[in-house]
């Protein structure tokens, strides 16, 4: 019996070690890990540091001297805060300006119980602070523990996202691009539920955006928001709960710092539909370069 347990234990250890090594090998060229290598080699001083989700990846730092782009695909507001804190405080880097997306989802409530790519975010996120926004703290804790002990647990999903075309994503993107934009009449607007109305500015969004603002003030970094280019169909499915213009006005009105508004540059309708590969993102290349130069001109003028 003892010998069998020893053999089973050894098999488990070898299998676990092999899967972990395989996962690390496959993911080493993923966009997150490549971005992390870049983060570790950031210069001590930067004119502009771009943070945030995939929309911010539209900024091409090669066309904007003194700019470093640390945005990653699918990045959430709390992840941006903790990574920015790591750059400014742990690595003691200096950034004169911080640019962040001001997208429709900036302030809404995030589901934090299950985080994609937990193997990566473990290195930055303060889970003890984040857990207050969890709806199921036990589920939150178990997910973090399992993904730390077994980093390959969600490996199939990670690898599919990074390396293989997702047919479901293509179908959904096509549906959004062709669908009629949903609008609400006055009666429907009045019938919005409290939860729907409050979704425009969740406690999660207020907490982490305030922390980002405070962090930038502490390190003398000027924070600016960019409303990145999207198609007219962007997030049409949420139009029942979100009026985009009200959303951006909510941000303007909520985050006034001693009477001074954080600059917001609005490029959401700057490009024709042919410039987009889906309702969310510009084509990389010429369109992104053109956007970078347009934003650079407006930013430097102000």
C-alpha beads as a LAMMPS data file, in Angstrom:
LAMMPS data file: protein, C-alpha beads

302 atoms
301 bonds

1 atom types
1 bond types

-500.0 500.0 xlo xhi
-500.0 500.0 ylo yhi
-500.0 500.0 zlo zhi

Masses

1 110.0

Atoms # bond

1 1 1 0.000 0.000 0.000
2 1 1 2.781 2.396 0.953
3 1 1 4.682 1.598 -2.222
4 1 1 1.582 2.190 -4.357
5 1 1 0.976 5.566 -2.707
6 1 1 4.603 6.497 -3.296
7 1 1 4.340 5.558 -6.970
8 1 1 1.062 7.474 -7.361
9 1 1 2.601 10.482 -5.632
10 1 1 5.620 10.332 -7.899
11 1 1 3.424 10.049 -11.007
12 1 1 1.363 13.042 -9.851
13 1 1 4.502 15.101 -9.224
14 1 1 6.021 14.221 -12.611
15 1 1 2.744 14.910 -14.431
16 1 1 2.238 18.205 -12.587
17 1 1 5.825 19.335 -13.251
18 1 1 5.576 18.330 -16.907
19 1 1 2.304 20.191 -17.459
20 1 1 3.645 23.276 -15.699
21 1 1 6.806 23.257 -17.805
22 1 1 4.771 22.692 -20.985
23 1 1 2.437 25.580 -20.148
24 1 1 5.331 27.932 -19.380
25 1 1 7.017 26.941 -22.651
26 1 1 3.890 27.480 -24.768
27 1 1 2.950 30.778 -23.139
28 1 1 6.401 32.361 -23.175
29 1 1 5.655 34.085 -26.482
30 1 1 2.119 35.129 -25.570
31 1 1 1.321 38.836 -25.751
32 1 1 1.138 39.091 -21.953
33 1 1 4.588 37.636 -21.382
34 1 1 6.080 39.709 -24.195
35 1 1 4.537 42.799 -22.622
36 1 1 5.950 41.770 -19.260
37 1 1 9.453 41.507 -20.676
38 1 1 9.022 45.011 -22.028
39 1 1 7.799 46.210 -18.628
40 1 1 10.910 44.883 -16.904
41 1 1 13.113 46.882 -19.282
42 1 1 11.288 50.234 -19.127
43 1 1 13.573 53.286 -18.954
44 1 1 13.837 55.103 -15.637
45 1 1 12.058 58.153 -17.040
46 1 1 9.290 58.369 -19.652
47 1 1 7.431 61.268 -21.197
48 1 1 4.300 59.176 -21.759
49 1 1 3.273 55.798 -20.344
50 1 1 0.229 54.176 -21.972
51 1 1 -1.762 51.807 -19.760
52 1 1 -5.018 49.902 -20.119
53 1 1 -6.798 47.423 -22.368
54 1 1 -6.525 46.458 -26.036
55 1 1 -7.935 49.779 -27.244
56 1 1 -4.855 51.523 -25.836
57 1 1 -2.707 49.141 -27.870
58 1 1 -3.740 51.286 -30.860
59 1 1 -1.084 53.819 -29.819
60 1 1 2.163 53.079 -31.663
61 1 1 5.075 54.242 -29.463
62 1 1 7.462 54.042 -32.426
63 1 1 5.736 57.144 -33.808
64 1 1 5.710 59.079 -30.539
65 1 1 9.109 59.849 -29.002
66 1 1 9.389 59.173 -25.276
67 1 1 6.309 56.927 -25.242
68 1 1 6.056 53.425 -23.793
69 1 1 2.920 51.311 -24.287
70 1 1 2.175 48.755 -21.560
71 1 1 -1.480 48.077 -22.428
72 1 1 -2.580 44.433 -22.708
73 1 1 -5.583 42.698 -24.203
74 1 1 -8.562 42.356 -21.883
75 1 1 -6.920 44.316 -19.064
76 1 1 -9.332 45.401 -16.312
77 1 1 -9.269 48.625 -14.316
78 1 1 -7.908 47.015 -11.139
79 1 1 -5.184 45.244 -13.114
80 1 1 -4.149 48.555 -14.668
81 1 1 -3.919 50.120 -11.215
82 1 1 -1.786 47.376 -9.674
83 1 1 0.533 47.183 -12.668
84 1 1 0.913 50.969 -12.733
85 1 1 1.675 50.921 -9.014
86 1 1 4.344 48.286 -9.645
87 1 1 5.942 50.450 -12.343
88 1 1 5.900 53.684 -10.338
89 1 1 6.642 52.373 -6.844
90 1 1 8.278 48.948 -6.968
91 1 1 10.398 49.687 -10.040
92 1 1 10.581 53.419 -9.151
93 1 1 10.043 54.553 -12.739
94 1 1 8.950 58.100 -13.561
95 1 1 6.304 59.030 -16.113
96 1 1 5.412 62.648 -16.840
97 1 1 2.109 61.596 -18.451
98 1 1 -0.165 58.580 -18.078
99 1 1 -2.661 57.813 -20.860
100 1 1 -5.567 55.445 -20.185
101 1 1 -8.672 54.349 -22.106
102 1 1 -12.016 55.840 -21.190
103 1 1 -14.169 53.116 -22.673
104 1 1 -17.789 52.267 -22.089
105 1 1 -16.786 49.642 -19.511
106 1 1 -14.438 51.906 -17.532
107 1 1 -16.697 52.272 -14.503
108 1 1 -18.966 49.267 -14.609
109 1 1 -18.843 46.435 -12.121
110 1 1 -16.381 43.659 -12.947
111 1 1 -16.788 39.983 -12.125
112 1 1 -13.575 39.377 -10.196
113 1 1 -14.216 35.855 -8.896
114 1 1 -12.668 34.246 -11.994
115 1 1 -9.805 36.070 -13.672
116 1 1 -8.471 34.987 -17.086
117 1 1 -4.684 34.552 -17.219
118 1 1 -4.415 34.371 -13.447
119 1 1 -0.916 32.896 -13.868
120 1 1 0.151 36.335 -15.105
121 1 1 -1.805 38.672 -12.827
122 1 1 -0.652 36.884 -9.675
123 1 1 2.571 38.898 -9.886
124 1 1 0.829 42.280 -9.598
125 1 1 -2.678 42.193 -8.149
126 1 1 -3.308 42.640 -4.413
127 1 1 -5.904 39.912 -4.036
128 1 1 -6.533 40.819 -0.381
129 1 1 -7.752 44.249 -1.467
130 1 1 -9.583 43.031 -4.562
131 1 1 -11.611 40.389 -2.710
132 1 1 -13.950 43.066 -1.322
133 1 1 -15.511 43.263 -4.801
134 1 1 -16.061 39.524 -5.033
135 1 1 -19.601 38.190 -4.889
136 1 1 -18.418 34.796 -3.642
137 1 1 -15.281 35.137 -1.556
138 1 1 -14.787 31.361 -1.224
139 1 1 -15.007 30.911 -4.997
140 1 1 -12.635 33.850 -5.443
141 1 1 -10.114 32.327 -3.016
142 1 1 -10.304 28.813 -4.465
143 1 1 -9.830 30.110 -8.003
144 1 1 -6.688 32.020 -6.970
145 1 1 -5.312 29.064 -5.031
146 1 1 -5.911 26.508 -7.782
147 1 1 -4.500 28.752 -10.500
148 1 1 -1.401 29.380 -8.393
149 1 1 -0.804 25.697 -7.607
150 1 1 -1.820 24.498 -11.075
151 1 1 -1.056 27.337 -13.540
152 1 1 -2.020 25.146 -16.496
153 1 1 -5.559 24.628 -15.132
154 1 1 -7.043 27.101 -17.613
155 1 1 -4.236 26.533 -20.068
156 1 1 -6.383 25.236 -22.892
157 1 1 -8.488 28.419 -22.846
158 1 1 -5.381 30.633 -22.682
159 1 1 -3.743 28.907 -25.609
160 1 1 -6.944 28.976 -27.652
161 1 1 -7.255 32.723 -27.023
162 1 1 -3.672 33.449 -27.964
163 1 1 -2.913 31.100 -30.790
164 1 1 -6.043 29.703 -32.419
165 1 1 -8.882 31.448 -34.214
166 1 1 -12.071 31.393 -32.179
167 1 1 -15.010 30.810 -34.518
168 1 1 -17.494 31.916 -31.889
169 1 1 -15.723 35.251 -31.495
170 1 1 -15.790 35.831 -35.249
171 1 1 -19.503 35.073 -35.427
172 1 1 -20.292 37.421 -32.542
173 1 1 -18.157 40.180 -34.041
174 1 1 -19.932 39.806 -37.386
175 1 1 -23.323 39.934 -35.681
176 1 1 -22.391 43.149 -33.883
177 1 1 -21.093 44.722 -37.082
178 1 1 -24.274 43.996 -39.043
179 1 1 -26.898 44.444 -36.343
180 1 1 -29.115 47.456 -36.023
181 1 1 -28.067 49.629 -33.103
182 1 1 -30.558 49.315 -30.287
183 1 1 -32.102 52.502 -28.959
184 1 1 -34.622 53.205 -26.241
185 1 1 -37.690 55.416 -26.387
186 1 1 -38.539 57.765 -23.525
187 1 1 -40.775 55.232 -21.824
188 1 1 -38.106 52.532 -21.895
189 1 1 -35.511 54.970 -20.598
190 1 1 -37.710 55.729 -17.577
191 1 1 -38.075 52.040 -16.857
192 1 1 -34.375 51.336 -16.457
193 1 1 -33.786 49.325 -13.297
194 1 1 -31.749 50.696 -10.395
195 1 1 -29.042 48.115 -11.008
196 1 1 -28.874 49.080 -14.666
197 1 1 -28.574 52.766 -13.846
198 1 1 -25.985 52.145 -11.154
199 1 1 -23.923 50.047 -13.555
200 1 1 -22.707 53.308 -15.080
201 1 1 -20.625 53.948 -11.973
202 1 1 -20.010 50.913 -9.794
203 1 1 -18.216 50.946 -6.468
204 1 1 -15.508 48.864 -8.128
205 1 1 -15.023 51.475 -10.839
206 1 1 -15.096 54.393 -8.423
207 1 1 -12.617 52.693 -6.053
208 1 1 -9.951 51.776 -8.601
209 1 1 -10.180 54.877 -10.759
210 1 1 -9.817 57.005 -7.632
211 1 1 -6.764 54.961 -6.662
212 1 1 -5.260 55.502 -10.119
213 1 1 -5.886 59.237 -9.845
214 1 1 -4.303 59.349 -6.372
215 1 1 -1.320 57.295 -7.568
216 1 1 -0.717 59.662 -10.486
217 1 1 -0.953 62.699 -8.200
218 1 1 1.470 61.131 -5.730
219 1 1 4.075 60.615 -8.444
220 1 1 3.450 63.892 -10.299
221 1 1 2.158 62.092 -13.376
222 1 1 -0.461 63.909 -15.427
223 1 1 -3.350 61.526 -16.120
224 1 1 -5.290 61.779 -19.389
225 1 1 -8.215 59.726 -20.703
226 1 1 -8.636 58.746 -24.338
227 1 1 -11.941 57.694 -25.832
228 1 1 -10.527 55.329 -28.420
229 1 1 -11.937 54.749 -31.930
230 1 1 -14.789 52.228 -32.137
231 1 1 -17.530 51.450 -34.646
232 1 1 -21.051 52.830 -34.079
233 1 1 -22.032 49.298 -32.995
234 1 1 -19.612 49.192 -30.105
235 1 1 -21.346 47.519 -27.165
236 1 1 -24.757 47.884 -28.759
237 1 1 -25.881 44.894 -26.661
238 1 1 -25.436 46.980 -23.502
239 1 1 -27.317 49.994 -24.839
240 1 1 -30.277 49.064 -22.665
241 1 1 -28.140 49.792 -19.612
242 1 1 -25.532 52.158 -20.992
243 1 1 -25.961 55.409 -22.840
244 1 1 -22.398 56.086 -24.038
245 1 1 -22.703 59.855 -23.814
246 1 1 -24.121 59.668 -20.296
247 1 1 -21.294 57.307 -19.396
248 1 1 -18.580 59.743 -20.438
249 1 1 -20.408 62.655 -18.830
250 1 1 -20.603 60.610 -15.624
251 1 1 -16.843 60.216 -15.694
252 1 1 -16.327 63.934 -16.273
253 1 1 -18.629 64.917 -13.436
254 1 1 -17.474 62.287 -10.952
255 1 1 -13.719 62.560 -11.153
256 1 1 -13.158 66.260 -10.677
257 1 1 -10.046 66.813 -8.617
258 1 1 -10.309 70.086 -6.670
259 1 1 -12.046 71.754 -9.587
260 1 1 -9.672 70.464 -12.275
261 1 1 -11.031 68.028 -14.869
262 1 1 -8.819 65.189 -16.069
263 1 1 -8.210 65.785 -19.799
264 1 1 -10.273 63.594 -22.089
265 1 1 -9.504 63.209 -25.792
266 1 1 -12.457 61.955 -27.815
267 1 1 -11.599 59.907 -30.916
268 1 1 -14.445 57.400 -30.731
269 1 1 -15.829 58.346 -34.156
270 1 1 -12.571 59.385 -35.831
271 1 1 -12.472 56.630 -38.458
272 1 1 -14.767 55.033 -41.071
273 1 1 -15.964 51.444 -40.657
274 1 1 -13.364 50.129 -43.098
275 1 1 -10.658 51.041 -40.563
276 1 1 -11.872 48.362 -38.134
277 1 1 -11.284 44.634 -38.074
278 1 1 -14.265 44.269 -35.682
279 1 1 -16.546 46.640 -33.731
280 1 1 -13.939 46.947 -30.998
281 1 1 -10.546 47.420 -32.643
282 1 1 -8.765 49.272 -35.397
283 1 1 -6.766 47.291 -37.904
284 1 1 -3.162 47.278 -36.760
285 1 1 -0.864 49.101 -39.129
286 1 1 -1.857 52.162 -41.128
287 1 1 -5.041 52.945 -39.152
288 1 1 -3.305 52.716 -35.778
289 1 1 -0.395 54.795 -37.045
290 1 1 -2.768 57.461 -38.322
291 1 1 -4.619 57.485 -34.994
292 1 1 -1.338 57.739 -33.059
293 1 1 -0.275 60.788 -35.036
294 1 1 -3.691 62.436 -34.621
295 1 1 -3.687 61.886 -30.864
296 1 1 -0.054 63.035 -30.617
297 1 1 -0.878 66.315 -32.381
298 1 1 -3.857 67.061 -30.115
299 1 1 -2.032 65.952 -26.959
300 1 1 1.036 68.078 -27.621
301 1 1 -1.106 71.091 -28.562
302 1 1 -2.721 70.981 -25.122

Bonds

1 1 1 2
2 1 2 3
3 1 3 4
4 1 4 5
5 1 5 6
6 1 6 7
7 1 7 8
8 1 8 9
9 1 9 10
10 1 10 11
11 1 11 12
12 1 12 13
13 1 13 14
14 1 14 15
15 1 15 16
16 1 16 17
17 1 17 18
18 1 18 19
19 1 19 20
20 1 20 21
21 1 21 22
22 1 22 23
23 1 23 24
24 1 24 25
25 1 25 26
26 1 26 27
27 1 27 28
28 1 28 29
29 1 29 30
30 1 30 31
31 1 31 32
32 1 32 33
33 1 33 34
34 1 34 35
35 1 35 36
36 1 36 37
37 1 37 38
38 1 38 39
39 1 39 40
40 1 40 41
41 1 41 42
42 1 42 43
43 1 43 44
44 1 44 45
45 1 45 46
46 1 46 47
47 1 47 48
48 1 48 49
49 1 49 50
50 1 50 51
51 1 51 52
52 1 52 53
53 1 53 54
54 1 54 55
55 1 55 56
56 1 56 57
57 1 57 58
58 1 58 59
59 1 59 60
60 1 60 61
61 1 61 62
62 1 62 63
63 1 63 64
64 1 64 65
65 1 65 66
66 1 66 67
67 1 67 68
68 1 68 69
69 1 69 70
70 1 70 71
71 1 71 72
72 1 72 73
73 1 73 74
74 1 74 75
75 1 75 76
76 1 76 77
77 1 77 78
78 1 78 79
79 1 79 80
80 1 80 81
81 1 81 82
82 1 82 83
83 1 83 84
84 1 84 85
85 1 85 86
86 1 86 87
87 1 87 88
88 1 88 89
89 1 89 90
90 1 90 91
91 1 91 92
92 1 92 93
93 1 93 94
94 1 94 95
95 1 95 96
96 1 96 97
97 1 97 98
98 1 98 99
99 1 99 100
100 1 100 101
101 1 101 102
102 1 102 103
103 1 103 104
104 1 104 105
105 1 105 106
106 1 106 107
107 1 107 108
108 1 108 109
109 1 109 110
110 1 110 111
111 1 111 112
112 1 112 113
113 1 113 114
114 1 114 115
115 1 115 116
116 1 116 117
117 1 117 118
118 1 118 119
119 1 119 120
120 1 120 121
121 1 121 122
122 1 122 123
123 1 123 124
124 1 124 125
125 1 125 126
126 1 126 127
127 1 127 128
128 1 128 129
129 1 129 130
130 1 130 131
131 1 131 132
132 1 132 133
133 1 133 134
134 1 134 135
135 1 135 136
136 1 136 137
137 1 137 138
138 1 138 139
139 1 139 140
140 1 140 141
141 1 141 142
142 1 142 143
143 1 143 144
144 1 144 145
145 1 145 146
146 1 146 147
147 1 147 148
148 1 148 149
149 1 149 150
150 1 150 151
151 1 151 152
152 1 152 153
153 1 153 154
154 1 154 155
155 1 155 156
156 1 156 157
157 1 157 158
158 1 158 159
159 1 159 160
160 1 160 161
161 1 161 162
162 1 162 163
163 1 163 164
164 1 164 165
165 1 165 166
166 1 166 167
167 1 167 168
168 1 168 169
169 1 169 170
170 1 170 171
171 1 171 172
172 1 172 173
173 1 173 174
174 1 174 175
175 1 175 176
176 1 176 177
177 1 177 178
178 1 178 179
179 1 179 180
180 1 180 181
181 1 181 182
182 1 182 183
183 1 183 184
184 1 184 185
185 1 185 186
186 1 186 187
187 1 187 188
188 1 188 189
189 1 189 190
190 1 190 191
191 1 191 192
192 1 192 193
193 1 193 194
194 1 194 195
195 1 195 196
196 1 196 197
197 1 197 198
198 1 198 199
199 1 199 200
200 1 200 201
201 1 201 202
202 1 202 203
203 1 203 204
204 1 204 205
205 1 205 206
206 1 206 207
207 1 207 208
208 1 208 209
209 1 209 210
210 1 210 211
211 1 211 212
212 1 212 213
213 1 213 214
214 1 214 215
215 1 215 216
216 1 216 217
217 1 217 218
218 1 218 219
219 1 219 220
220 1 220 221
221 1 221 222
222 1 222 223
223 1 223 224
224 1 224 225
225 1 225 226
226 1 226 227
227 1 227 228
228 1 228 229
229 1 229 230
230 1 230 231
231 1 231 232
232 1 232 233
233 1 233 234
234 1 234 235
235 1 235 236
236 1 236 237
237 1 237 238
238 1 238 239
239 1 239 240
240 1 240 241
241 1 241 242
242 1 242 243
243 1 243 244
244 1 244 245
245 1 245 246
246 1 246 247
247 1 247 248
248 1 248 249
249 1 249 250
250 1 250 251
251 1 251 252
252 1 252 253
253 1 253 254
254 1 254 255
255 1 255 256
256 1 256 257
257 1 257 258
258 1 258 259
259 1 259 260
260 1 260 261
261 1 261 262
262 1 262 263
263 1 263 264
264 1 264 265
265 1 265 266
266 1 266 267
267 1 267 268
268 1 268 269
269 1 269 270
270 1 270 271
271 1 271 272
272 1 272 273
273 1 273 274
274 1 274 275
275 1 275 276
276 1 276 277
277 1 277 278
278 1 278 279
279 1 279 280
280 1 280 281
281 1 281 282
282 1 282 283
283 1 283 284
284 1 284 285
285 1 285 286
286 1 286 287
287 1 287 288
288 1 288 289
289 1 289 290
290 1 290 291
291 1 291 292
292 1 292 293
293 1 293 294
294 1 294 295
295 1 295 296
296 1 296 297
297 1 297 298
298 1 298 299
299 1 299 300
300 1 300 301
301 1 301 302
